[in-house]
Amino acid sequence: MAENPLVIAMENIANRRRKLQAEMAELDKMLYDLSKYSEVSIETIFKYLDDIYNNEIDETPSDGLQRISEKELEAFVIHFIQMNGPMDVDSILHLLRIHGYDAGGADKRKNLNTRLWRITKENNPISKRDDGFYIVNMPNGNGMI
């Protein structure tokens, strides 16, 4: 005698829910580890995730973010590259956001790229590799990996 299709469907849904709950627990652990190692509060990380889910990532500074100056941006980027190694513009943009800074402009990524380009040209504290990742330049002129 065949089992009821409704029972089979409900069992499949229950199994899938268990797998998703396990995946969510693993993702939460990753977020808590990120918070621990990046020195960014878990609340800030979850707020950032909420912003992404609500498509608010490119809002203007009216969402509580403050514009970061060139000198602050330079120090910020150098600090996080020294902590995490080479970083691309998207990683830098995300870190700015979770730390409460705005890259400025309507196209935040493009504006940040321009600002980083200016920093690499002015006094050369950082440089951009061919793969698009930024590195901190050592005093002798060699890049740091």
VMD Tcl script that draws the C-alpha trace (Angstrom):
set ca {
  {0.00 0.00 0.00}
  {1.38 3.40 -1.04}
  {2.11 6.06 1.55}
  {0.07 9.21 1.57}
  {1.68 11.84 -0.75}
  {0.91 14.53 1.81}
  {2.86 12.67 4.50}
  {5.81 12.20 2.11}
  {5.78 15.90 1.22}
  {5.66 16.91 4.90}
  {8.57 14.59 5.74}
  {10.61 16.06 2.86}
  {9.88 19.58 4.09}
  {10.81 18.64 7.67}
  {14.11 17.13 6.49}
  {14.91 20.22 4.43}
  {14.13 22.49 7.41}
  {16.56 20.50 9.59}
  {19.30 20.88 6.97}
  {18.64 24.62 6.65}
  {18.73 25.05 10.43}
  {22.12 23.33 10.54}
  {23.38 25.59 7.73}
  {22.08 28.68 9.56}
  {23.86 27.62 12.75}
  {27.10 27.23 10.76}
  {26.62 30.68 9.16}
  {25.92 32.25 12.56}
  {29.15 30.76 13.90}
  {31.02 32.25 10.92}
  {29.47 35.68 11.62}
  {30.42 35.52 15.31}
  {33.98 34.54 14.33}
  {34.05 37.45 11.87}
  {32.95 39.77 14.65}
  {35.59 38.43 17.00}
  {38.49 38.73 14.54}
  {37.49 41.97 12.82}
  {36.71 43.78 16.10}
  {33.31 44.75 14.69}
  {30.34 44.16 16.98}
  {27.95 41.40 16.01}
  {25.12 43.95 16.15}
  {26.87 46.06 13.50}
  {27.38 42.99 11.31}
  {23.71 42.02 11.58}
  {22.64 45.60 10.82}
  {24.84 45.51 7.74}
  {23.26 42.21 6.67}
  {19.80 43.70 7.18}
  {20.82 46.62 4.96}
  {21.90 44.20 2.24}
  {18.65 42.22 2.49}
  {16.67 45.44 2.23}
  {18.79 46.71 -0.71}
  {19.92 49.72 1.29}
  {23.64 49.20 0.83}
  {24.03 52.17 -1.54}
  {22.00 54.68 0.44}
  {23.37 58.17 0.94}
  {24.96 59.20 4.25}
  {21.50 60.07 5.58}
  {21.31 56.45 6.76}
  {23.65 57.37 9.62}
  {26.96 56.82 7.88}
  {29.55 59.54 7.98}
  {31.78 60.59 5.10}
  {35.39 59.54 5.59}
  {38.21 61.96 4.77}
  {41.14 61.03 2.50}
  {43.55 60.81 5.46}
  {41.10 58.70 7.49}
  {40.49 56.47 4.46}
  {44.21 55.99 3.95}
  {44.75 55.04 7.62}
  {41.66 52.80 7.58}
  {42.79 50.89 4.49}
  {46.38 50.52 5.71}
  {45.15 49.23 9.08}
  {42.87 46.57 7.60}
  {45.34 45.45 4.94}
  {47.96 45.01 7.67}
  {45.43 42.99 9.72}
  {43.90 40.91 6.90}
  {46.32 40.98 3.97}
  {45.57 42.25 0.46}
  {42.02 43.54 -0.04}
  {39.90 44.38 -3.07}
  {37.66 47.43 -3.37}
  {34.49 45.48 -2.50}
  {36.00 44.22 0.77}
  {37.14 47.73 1.65}
  {33.69 49.12 0.83}
  {32.02 46.54 3.08}
  {34.41 47.25 5.94}
  {33.80 50.99 5.60}
  {30.06 50.37 5.79}
  {30.15 48.16 8.87}
  {32.39 50.69 10.60}
  {29.89 53.47 9.92}
  {31.64 55.22 7.04}
  {30.33 56.27 3.65}
  {32.53 56.19 0.54}
  {30.48 59.04 -0.95}
  {28.91 59.56 -4.34}
  {25.96 57.93 -6.06}
  {28.10 54.99 -7.22}
  {29.93 54.14 -4.00}
  {32.20 51.50 -5.56}
  {33.29 53.80 -8.38}
  {33.86 56.68 -5.97}
  {35.90 54.50 -3.62}
  {38.00 53.25 -6.53}
  {38.75 56.85 -7.51}
  {39.64 57.83 -3.96}
  {41.92 54.80 -3.56}
  {43.56 55.57 -6.91}
  {44.29 59.10 -5.66}
  {45.87 57.71 -2.48}
  {48.08 55.34 -4.50}
  {49.29 58.30 -6.59}
  {49.73 60.98 -3.91}
  {52.22 59.54 -1.44}
  {52.12 55.88 -2.43}
  {51.35 54.27 0.96}
  {49.34 51.58 -0.81}
  {49.36 50.17 -4.31}
  {46.98 48.17 -6.44}
  {48.20 44.86 -7.82}
  {47.28 43.60 -11.28}
  {44.66 41.31 -9.71}
  {42.84 44.35 -8.26}
  {43.91 43.82 -4.65}
  {45.43 46.65 -2.64}
  {48.59 46.14 -0.61}
  {50.57 48.30 1.82}
  {53.92 49.47 0.47}
  {56.94 48.82 2.65}
  {59.33 51.71 3.38}
  {61.82 50.27 0.87}
  {59.17 50.46 -1.87}
  {58.32 46.77 -1.97}
  {54.70 45.81 -1.51}
  {53.59 43.81 1.50}
  {51.69 40.61 0.88}
}
mol new
graphics top color blue
foreach p $ca { graphics top sphere $p radius 0.5 }
foreach p [lrange $ca 0 end-1] q [lrange $ca 1 end] { graphics top cylinder $p $q radius 0.2 }
display resetview
